[in-house]
Amino acid sequence: MFDCPRFARAGVARLAKKLRVGVIYGGRSGEHEVSIASAASICGNLDPARYETVPIHIAKDGRWSLPPSAPKALSAAEVLQQGGSQALQVVEPTTALAGSRIDVVFPIVHGPYGEDGTVQGLLELAGVPYVGAGVLGSAVGMDKAVMKSLFAERGLPIVPHLTVYRYEWEREGAGVLARSAALGFPLFVKPANLGSSVGISKVQSIDGLAGAVELALEFDRKLVIEAGVANAREIECAVLGNDHPEASLPGEVIVTHRDGFYSYDAKYVDPSGASWQIPADLPAATVQRVRQLSIEAFRSLELSGMARVDFFLDRETGSLYLNEVNTLPGFTTISMYPKMWEASGVPIGVLIDRLIALALERHAEKQRLRTSVT
């Protein structure tokens, strides 16, 4: 389906010297361990003939450091088993970037304070090219409530939902419960600004709703409560590109975990919590619809570089619902984004090359803009 030579080494092979690639990972969120595993995979697949890897670690307390070597753990479970990080010399973020003479950054900091536009803003100020969405796309892609508003404005299919703030819950909890129950059960309760299913609960009745809200509010001051799609299939699709994005073959997540959905434990802790079918077993018309909606979702958030787009497919009606977009999808050994591209004819090494080339392309495009009126 895809012309691999066109993807391979585009914009990279023409450079006379190795690119120094800063891989930023870790971060101040509940996805810290997932980020480390993603970074290990990316660093392990950077071609040493073309790139010099510069690992940049952000601790859970926000301190930056320059480890002597890249992380090795390839799963979040391994990271959790290894325990705390080694003591490293702390550096200022600007020192980590400028002092390391970095040519391009691959920020793989999942969740708040990394995937939400904060690191992207720093890189913009530093004038360093970086992989993935810009500040705007990263910010709206992190906030599930804002994201759904933009999807709705574009006319994309989404499930009924509510946005709830902590102050609303504390002031009128009974009203929140009543409005949520009106959506029907099951419900999903999610922190608005988090990924990897951290803090998410599937609620089957009113009895479990308050506890799910309290859990979500431990991770964010804003949450999304949305109607579940009964007996849904979980379909995902990978998008790659800048102005002319392309979509991969879709994949399907098959959940067997006791949580009953693709929870954090099902993704990263329980080795038998889920399985994957890539490509997904779907009619050709549905495949085309998934790919089309994925590109529309990508464009609706003004994204660039990459994104993973998640859907719910109603088994009975065949209706397809856009769930969310992940602007910095995982690159762990079980992550769907690189697996879907591999199934589409783009292996992970070529995929990383292409993402770096897209970052350089977008940076060069920005350099054409005027910064003065005189």
C-alpha positions as CSV (number, residue, x, y, z in Angstrom):
1,M,0.0,0.0,0.0
2,F,2.8,2.4,0.9
3,D,5.9,3.2,-1.1
4,C,8.6,2.5,1.4
5,P,11.5,4.0,-0.6
6,R,9.6,7.3,-0.6
7,F,9.4,7.2,3.2
8,A,13.0,5.9,3.7
9,R,15.6,8.5,4.7
10,A,13.6,11.4,3.2
11,G,15.3,14.6,4.2
12,V,18.0,12.8,6.2
13,A,20.3,11.1,3.8
14,R,21.3,14.3,2.1
15,L,22.9,15.6,5.3
16,A,26.7,15.4,5.3
17,K,27.0,14.8,9.0
18,K,25.3,12.8,11.7
19,L,22.3,14.5,13.2
20,R,22.4,14.9,17.0
21,V,18.9,13.8,18.1
22,G,17.8,14.7,21.6
23,V,15.3,12.2,22.9
24,I,13.4,13.8,25.8
25,Y,11.6,11.3,28.1
26,G,10.3,10.8,31.6
27,G,8.3,13.7,32.8
28,R,6.0,14.9,35.5
29,S,2.9,12.7,34.8
30,G,1.4,9.3,35.5
31,E,2.8,8.2,32.2
32,H,6.4,8.5,33.3
33,E,7.2,4.8,33.0
34,V,5.5,4.5,29.6
35,S,7.6,7.4,28.4
36,I,10.9,5.7,29.5
37,A,9.9,2.5,27.6
38,S,9.0,4.5,24.5
39,A,12.4,6.3,24.6
40,A,14.2,3.0,24.9
41,S,12.6,1.8,21.8
42,I,13.2,5.0,19.8
43,C,16.9,5.2,20.9
44,G,17.3,1.5,20.0
45,N,16.0,2.1,16.5
46,L,17.9,5.3,15.7
47,D,20.4,4.4,12.9
48,P,23.9,5.0,14.5
49,A,25.2,5.6,11.0
50,R,23.0,8.6,10.6
51,Y,22.3,9.8,14.2
52,E,24.0,10.5,17.4
53,T,21.6,10.0,20.3
54,V,21.4,12.5,23.2
55,P,19.2,11.1,25.9
56,I,17.5,13.9,28.0
57,H,15.7,12.7,31.1
58,I,13.0,14.6,33.0
59,A,12.4,13.3,36.5
60,K,9.0,13.0,38.2
61,D,9.8,16.2,40.1
62,G,10.6,18.1,36.9
63,R,14.4,18.1,37.1
64,W,16.3,17.7,33.8
65,S,19.4,15.7,33.4
66,L,21.7,14.2,30.7
67,P,22.1,10.4,31.4
68,P,25.3,8.8,30.2
69,S,23.3,6.3,28.1
70,A,19.9,5.8,26.7
71,P,17.2,3.8,28.7
72,K,17.1,0.1,28.1
73,A,13.7,-1.1,29.6
74,L,11.3,-1.8,26.8
75,S,8.1,-2.0,28.8
76,A,6.5,0.0,31.5
77,A,6.3,-3.1,33.6
78,E,10.1,-3.4,33.4
79,V,10.5,0.2,34.4
80,L,8.3,-0.2,37.4
81,Q,10.2,-3.4,38.4
82,Q,13.5,-1.5,38.2
83,G,12.4,1.1,40.7
84,G,13.8,4.6,41.0
85,S,16.1,6.3,38.6
86,Q,19.8,6.7,39.3
87,A,21.1,9.9,40.7
88,L,22.1,12.2,37.8
89,Q,23.5,15.7,37.6
90,V,20.7,18.2,37.2
91,V,20.9,20.7,34.3
92,E,18.7,23.6,33.2
93,P,16.5,22.7,30.2
94,T,18.2,25.4,28.0
95,T,21.6,23.9,28.9
96,A,20.4,20.4,28.0
97,L,19.4,21.7,24.5
98,A,22.0,24.4,23.7
99,G,24.9,22.8,25.5
100,S,24.3,19.5,23.7
101,R,24.3,21.1,20.3
102,I,21.1,19.3,19.3
103,D,19.9,19.4,15.7
104,V,16.4,17.9,16.3
105,V,14.5,16.7,19.3
106,F,12.2,13.7,19.6
107,P,10.1,14.6,22.6
108,I,8.5,11.4,23.9
109,V,7.1,12.8,27.1
110,H,3.6,11.4,27.4
111,G,0.9,13.2,29.3
112,P,0.9,16.6,31.0
113,Y,4.1,18.8,31.1
114,G,5.3,17.2,27.8
115,E,2.6,16.1,25.4
116,D,0.4,19.2,26.2
117,G,2.4,21.8,24.4
118,T,4.7,22.8,27.3
119,V,7.8,21.1,26.0
120,Q,6.9,22.1,22.5
121,G,6.7,25.8,23.6
122,L,10.2,25.5,25.1
123,L,11.5,24.0,21.9
124,E,9.9,26.8,19.8
125,L,11.6,29.4,22.0
126,A,14.9,27.6,21.7
127,G,14.5,27.4,17.9
128,V,15.0,23.7,17.8
129,P,13.2,21.4,15.3
130,Y,11.1,18.7,17.0
131,V,9.1,15.7,16.1
132,G,5.3,15.8,16.5
133,A,2.6,18.4,16.8
134,G,3.2,22.0,17.5
135,V,2.1,24.0,20.6
136,L,-1.6,24.4,19.5
137,G,-2.1,20.9,18.3
138,S,-0.4,19.4,21.3
139,A,-2.5,21.4,23.8
140,V,-5.9,20.6,22.2
141,G,-4.8,17.0,21.6
142,M,-4.1,16.6,25.3
143,D,-7.4,18.1,26.5
144,K,-10.1,15.5,25.8
145,A,-12.9,18.1,26.4
146,V,-11.5,20.7,24.0
147,M,-10.7,18.0,21.5
148,K,-14.3,16.7,21.5
149,S,-15.5,20.3,20.9
150,L,-13.3,20.6,17.9
151,F,-14.5,17.2,16.6
152,A,-18.1,18.2,17.0
153,E,-17.5,21.6,15.2
154,R,-16.0,19.6,12.3
155,G,-19.0,17.3,12.2
156,L,-17.1,14.2,13.2
157,P,-19.0,11.3,15.0
158,I,-18.5,11.3,18.8
159,V,-20.4,9.8,21.7
160,P,-22.6,11.9,24.1
161,H,-20.4,13.3,26.9
162,L,-20.1,15.8,29.7
163,T,-17.2,17.9,30.9
164,V,-17.0,18.3,34.6
165,Y,-14.7,20.5,36.7
166,R,-13.6,19.9,40.3
167,Y,-15.4,22.9,41.5
168,E,-18.7,21.6,40.0
169,W,-18.2,18.3,41.7
170,E,-17.5,19.9,45.0
171,R,-20.4,22.3,44.8
172,E,-23.1,20.2,43.2
173,G,-22.0,16.6,43.2
174,A,-25.6,15.3,43.2
175,G,-26.4,17.2,40.0
176,V,-23.2,15.9,38.3
177,L,-24.3,12.3,39.2
178,A,-27.8,12.9,37.8
179,R,-26.6,14.5,34.5
180,S,-24.0,11.7,34.1
181,A,-26.6,8.9,34.7
182,A,-28.8,10.5,32.1
183,L,-26.2,9.5,29.5
184,G,-26.9,5.9,30.3
185,F,-24.6,3.1,31.5
186,P,-21.9,2.0,31.0
187,L,-20.0,5.2,31.4
188,F,-16.4,6.0,31.1
189,V,-14.9,8.6,33.5
190,K,-11.6,10.1,32.4
191,P,-9.2,12.8,33.4
192,A,-9.3,15.4,30.6
193,N,-5.6,15.8,30.4
194,L,-3.9,12.4,30.6
195,G,-3.2,9.3,28.5
196,S,-2.3,5.7,28.7
197,S,-5.7,5.1,30.4
198,V,-4.4,6.5,33.7
199,G,-7.2,7.4,36.0
200,I,-9.9,6.0,33.7
201,S,-12.8,3.9,35.1
202,K,-15.6,2.0,33.4
203,V,-18.8,2.4,35.4
204,Q,-21.7,0.0,35.1
205,S,-24.1,1.7,37.5
206,I,-24.7,4.8,39.6
207,D,-23.1,3.0,42.6
208,G,-19.6,3.2,41.2
209,L,-19.9,6.7,39.6
210,A,-18.8,8.9,42.6
211,G,-15.7,6.8,43.2
212,A,-14.7,7.0,39.5
213,V,-15.1,10.8,39.6
214,E,-13.0,11.0,42.7
215,L,-10.3,8.9,41.1
216,A,-10.2,11.0,37.9
217,L,-10.0,14.2,39.9
218,E,-6.8,12.9,41.6
219,F,-5.1,13.4,38.2
220,D,-6.8,16.4,36.8
221,R,-9.1,19.3,37.8
222,K,-11.3,18.6,34.7
223,L,-12.7,15.3,33.6
224,V,-14.8,13.9,30.8
225,I,-17.8,11.5,31.4
226,E,-18.9,9.8,28.3
227,A,-21.5,7.2,27.2
228,G,-20.0,3.8,26.5
229,V,-20.7,2.0,23.3
230,A,-22.2,-1.3,24.2
231,N,-20.2,-4.3,23.0
232,A,-17.8,-2.0,21.1
233,R,-14.7,-3.0,19.1
234,E,-11.7,-0.8,19.8
235,I,-10.1,0.3,16.5
236,E,-7.0,2.4,16.0
237,C,-5.3,4.0,13.1
238,A,-1.9,5.7,12.7
239,V,-1.4,9.0,10.8
240,L,1.9,10.3,9.5
241,G,2.7,13.6,7.7
242,N,2.4,17.4,7.9
243,D,0.3,19.1,5.3
244,H,-0.4,15.9,3.4
245,P,-1.0,13.3,6.1
246,E,-1.5,9.6,5.3
247,A,-3.2,6.9,7.4
248,S,-2.1,3.4,8.0
249,L,-4.0,0.2,7.9
250,P,-6.2,0.1,11.1
251,G,-5.6,-2.3,13.9
252,E,-7.9,-3.7,16.6
253,V,-7.3,-4.0,20.4
254,I,-8.9,-7.1,21.8
255,V,-9.2,-6.7,25.6
256,T,-9.3,-9.7,27.9
257,H,-8.4,-7.9,31.1
258,R,-10.7,-8.0,34.1
259,D,-11.1,-4.2,33.9
260,G,-13.3,-4.8,30.8
261,F,-11.6,-2.1,28.8
262,Y,-8.1,-1.1,27.6
263,S,-6.9,0.1,31.0
264,Y,-3.4,1.0,32.1
265,D,-3.0,-2.5,33.6
266,A,-4.3,-4.1,30.4
267,K,-1.8,-2.1,28.3
268,Y,1.3,-2.1,30.4
269,V,1.2,-4.4,33.4
270,D,-0.7,-7.6,32.6
271,P,1.0,-9.4,29.7
272,S,-2.2,-11.2,28.9
273,G,-4.5,-8.2,29.4
274,A,-4.9,-7.5,25.7
275,S,-4.0,-8.7,22.2
276,W,-3.9,-7.0,18.9
277,Q,-5.0,-7.8,15.4
278,I,-3.1,-5.8,12.8
279,P,-4.5,-5.2,10.2
280,A,-8.0,-5.3,11.8
281,D,-10.5,-7.7,10.3
282,L,-12.8,-5.1,8.8
283,P,-14.8,-4.7,5.6
284,A,-13.0,-2.6,3.0
285,A,-15.6,0.2,3.3
286,T,-15.0,0.4,7.1
287,V,-11.2,0.5,6.6
288,Q,-11.6,3.4,4.2
289,R,-13.9,5.2,6.6
290,V,-11.5,4.7,9.5
291,R,-8.6,6.1,7.4
292,Q,-10.7,9.0,6.2
293,L,-11.9,10.0,9.6
294,S,-8.4,9.6,11.0
295,I,-7.0,12.2,8.6
296,E,-10.0,14.5,9.2
297,A,-9.4,14.3,13.0
298,F,-5.7,15.0,12.4
299,R,-6.5,18.1,10.4
300,S,-9.2,19.3,12.8
301,L,-6.6,19.7,15.6
302,E,-4.0,21.2,13.2
303,L,-1.6,18.4,13.9
304,S,1.7,17.6,12.3
305,G,4.2,14.7,12.3
306,M,2.2,11.9,13.8
307,A,-0.9,10.8,15.8
308,R,-2.8,7.7,16.7
309,V,-6.5,8.0,16.3
310,D,-8.8,5.8,18.4
311,F,-12.4,4.7,17.5
312,F,-15.3,2.7,18.9
313,L,-17.1,0.4,16.4
314,D,-20.6,-0.7,17.4
315,R,-20.7,-4.4,16.6
316,E,-24.5,-4.4,16.0
317,T,-25.0,-1.3,14.0
318,G,-21.6,-0.8,12.4
319,S,-21.6,2.8,13.6
320,L,-18.1,4.3,14.0
321,Y,-17.4,6.8,16.8
322,L,-14.2,8.9,17.1
323,N,-12.9,8.5,20.6
324,E,-9.7,10.6,20.8
325,V,-6.4,11.4,19.2
326,N,-3.0,10.8,20.8
327,T,-0.4,13.3,19.5
328,L,2.6,11.5,21.0
329,P,1.6,7.8,20.8
330,G,3.7,5.2,22.6
331,F,6.7,3.6,20.9
332,T,7.0,0.7,23.4
333,T,7.2,-3.0,22.3
334,I,3.4,-3.3,22.5
335,S,2.5,0.2,21.1
336,M,0.0,0.2,18.3
337,Y,1.4,3.2,16.4
338,P,4.6,1.6,15.1
339,K,2.9,-1.8,14.7
340,M,0.3,-0.4,12.4
341,W,2.8,1.3,10.2
342,E,4.9,-1.8,10.1
343,A,1.8,-3.7,8.9
344,S,1.4,-1.0,6.3
345,G,4.9,-1.5,5.0
346,V,6.9,1.0,7.0
347,P,9.2,-0.6,9.6
348,I,10.0,1.3,12.7
349,G,13.5,2.5,11.7
350,V,12.1,4.0,8.5
351,L,9.2,5.4,10.5
352,I,11.6,7.2,12.8
353,D,13.6,8.5,9.9
354,R,10.4,9.9,8.3
355,L,9.3,11.6,11.6
356,I,12.7,13.3,11.9
357,A,12.5,14.4,8.3
358,L,9.0,15.8,8.9
359,A,10.3,17.8,11.9
360,L,13.0,19.3,9.8
361,E,10.6,20.0,7.0
362,R,8.2,21.9,9.3
363,H,11.0,23.8,10.9
364,A,12.3,24.9,7.5
365,E,8.8,26.0,6.6
366,K,8.6,28.2,9.7
367,Q,11.9,29.8,8.9
368,R,10.4,31.3,5.8
369,L,8.1,33.5,7.9
370,R,8.9,37.1,8.6
371,T,9.5,38.1,12.2
372,S,9.6,41.8,11.5
373,V,7.4,44.3,9.7
374,T,10.3,46.4,8.5
